[in-house]
Structure formats: structure tokens, C-alpha cells
Amino acid sequence: MCIFMCMGGNSTTWMNTAVLVTCIRNFRRNRGPVSGILKAYVGLSTAIFTDLCSALFSDDPAKFLIMLAVIPFAVCLSAIFFLREIPQTTSVAAEKEETRYFAIFNAVAVVVAVLSFTSPLAVPVYSFIKSWRLVGFEPDMERYEPLLKEETPSTEEEKKKVLSKQTEVAAATAEVEKTTPVIGEEHTIMEAMQTWDFWVLFVSFLCGVGTGMAVINNMAQIGLALGHPDVSMFISLTSIWGFFGRIISGSVSEYFLKKAGTPRPLWNAASQVLMAVGFLLMALAVPGCLYIGSIVVGLCYGVRLAVTVPVASELFGLKYYGLLYNILILNLPIGSFLFSGLLAGYLYDAQATPTPGGGNTCVGAYCYGLVFVVMAIASVVGFGLDVLLAIRTKNVYTKICNSRKSKKLSTGRKVTDSSAANVRVER
């Protein structure tokens, strides 16, 4: 079983890297929506496959495992013919068309999520009306382009001047040692890991996903401790609100980046504050805290996953993005081990009482109270790191915003000049 789990986990990483890196490179002007949509469907797939398992394979888990082996393989086999890097276009019309298509994909994804969210609620209600008995429903780099592009000269004379200057600069710099790239330029892995910004992003990502995974991994014991033996509803809430967090944060962060140059790490900071509030509510065991906590953790966990993906590409470039992304997501197993295995496991065992069968159990708010307090503190630390990263990278996002606006203005001038020339010719 351990071997099969290892193979399955690593296959997911390979597929995730191939799809995510290729799409980020193909749609680099809409990195937020791309990350949001891809990560959103990863979260939503949990609820979808759980619904399928409950509806079709509740009495035969072996057939469900066969379905999990066949369907992803068929999808990956089909994607081989379509997944590739494509040449980049620089026109404003193409960018608007991309944005329109992403809006359609977002709408379709929201419809699917709403259906997945309402179906677990509809089935028990319908069964209760029909039989007066609740029935459990268990949803249990071929082409390199720099990020900040300079405007191209409009006349041949200016092009020659720029070309001669570039030649002189290249000749002068060929004799000196290569300088360290600044944030916003292409970095190798070693160059990225030598910057403070990388480690600020790494640790803040750990604070966000580590605490979120601790709640997800221990949802069954948390529910039992807070008086909810059946946690299927909370699993569905976490999954579906994780979907909304990913898809909304990707599009919203992209919109404010284009309009005002808002640094994406600020959205991570906002999610950390909200997550800290959710942990405190669960630590105090207020009525309905597990419902609120499931929604908050799912939402903020989704925001963290979706926003961190484009942040890494914007700060350190796309040339080595595949390896950089996989180094960042090492925080998933590291965070799960630290917060779920060590913190939650040790403190829960310290509070639990032994059972005759050799295990232990704990019922009451005190079982996970201290765990939630520690994770709230970790979320506050993550908030501080995200705010620090936003301050340090403010100039990078300002340049990205200005470069996009200047490109649109230059395109508009060209269209206006072309129209005026056509009018003069007609006269």
C-alpha cells in the first residue's frame, strides 16, 4: 500500500507540474486566472469524486479504485496531443480575447461548484421527506520572454540606435562577471534561493498551507471532539469553498494588478488574517464553529495556493519555473508533518484518554484548543511575512502594471495613426 500511495502521489506531482507550468507560460498575461482555474478544479475534484463514490461505488470500493486508475490515465493520454507551449502574441486584441475566454471558464466552474455544493444538501432533505429517516451522504521554455518588456521603438532610426547601444553594452558586459539578477528578472534556482524574498515567500507559504492541511487531515478527530461524529458535510464545505477561494483570488488579484498594480502577496496576507480568525473561533468552540471553520479554512487555503503560483513566476521568472514551483510545494508535506503530525498529533495525544482497545480518544473543546491557538499564531506570522513581501515587491508590480498600460496606449496610438493615414489617402 505504501508503494502504491508513493506512486500515486508522485504521478500527481508530475501531471500538476506539466499542466501548470505550460499554461502559465502560454498565458503569461493572465497568470492569476490560469492559476485560479487549475487549482480550483483540483480542489473541486475532491467533492466530485466523493459524490461519484457515494452514488455509484458505496458498496464496492474496489471498482472505485479501478475508476480512479482508468479515468485520469485516459485524460492524461488525451492531453498529450494538446498540451504544448505556443508562440506568444503581443496584441491587445489577443489579450482581451484571452480574458473573455477565461471569464467563460470561470462561469462554468462556478456552476459546477454550485451543483456540487447543493447536491449533498438536497439528497438528505429529499430522503427525510420521503421516508422520515435521514440517509448519510458521504461526499466523503521554447521561447524566452522577460516579464517586464521594454517598449519597442516605432521608427527604424530609433531601432538602429537601440541596437547599437545594446551591442556596446553586450560587448562591455561580456568582459565582466555576471551580476545577480534583481527581483522581477529571470533567476536560476540557486540565484532565487540566495534572495530574502524567496525565503519570505517560502515560510509564509508554509504558515498558510501547513495550518490548512492540519485541519483537513484531522477533520474526523476534530469533528468528534466538537460533537460531530459525521464529518462528511465539513469535508464537502472545505473542498468547495477551497474551490471558490482559488478561482476568485486568481481573477481578483489579476484585475487589481492590471488596474492599480496591487501586489499579489497582499491577498495572501488577507487570507492569513481570515484564517487566524477562523482558528480562534474553533479554539473557543463557539456554536457552529466547525461550519465556519471549514468554510474559512477551505477559502483561505484555496487563496494561498492560487495566488502563490503567479507570485513565484513574477518575482523569479519563467525559465526555471517548473523546478521553482516544485521546491515551493515541498511546503505541503513539510507543513503536513509539522502542523498535522507533530503539533496536532502530540497535543491531541497529551489530552486524550486511553481506550480498552489500545487506542485513545478525546471529546471536548480542549482537545484541539491549544492546537488552534498555535496555528492562529502561525497565521499571524504568515500575515506579517506576506505584508513584508508586498512592501519589498511593490516596485515590481508597479512596473508590471505600467508596462501593460503603456503597451495598450502604444497600440491605441498606432491604430489612431493608421486610421488618420487612411483618411488622408482617401482624401
URNOR-V354467 format. One record per run of one state. SS is the DSSP state (2 for helix, 1 for strand, 0 for the rest). FROM is the first residue (numbers start at 1). TO is the last residue. If there is no record, write none. Layout:
SS | FROM | TO
SS | FROM | TO
This chain:
0 | 1 | 1
2 | 2 | 26
0 | 27 | 27
2 | 28 | 56
0 | 57 | 60
2 | 61 | 79
0 | 80 | 91
2 | 92 | 131
0 | 132 | 155
2 | 156 | 173
0 | 174 | 188
2 | 189 | 193
0 | 194 | 195
2 | 196 | 217
0 | 218 | 218
2 | 219 | 225
0 | 226 | 231
2 | 232 | 260
0 | 261 | 264
2 | 265 | 284
0 | 285 | 288
2 | 289 | 316
0 | 317 | 320
2 | 321 | 328
0 | 329 | 329
2 | 330 | 351
0 | 352 | 352
1 | 353 | 354
0 | 355 | 359
1 | 360 | 361
0 | 362 | 365
2 | 366 | 392
0 | 393 | 393
2 | 394 | 426
0 | 427 | 427
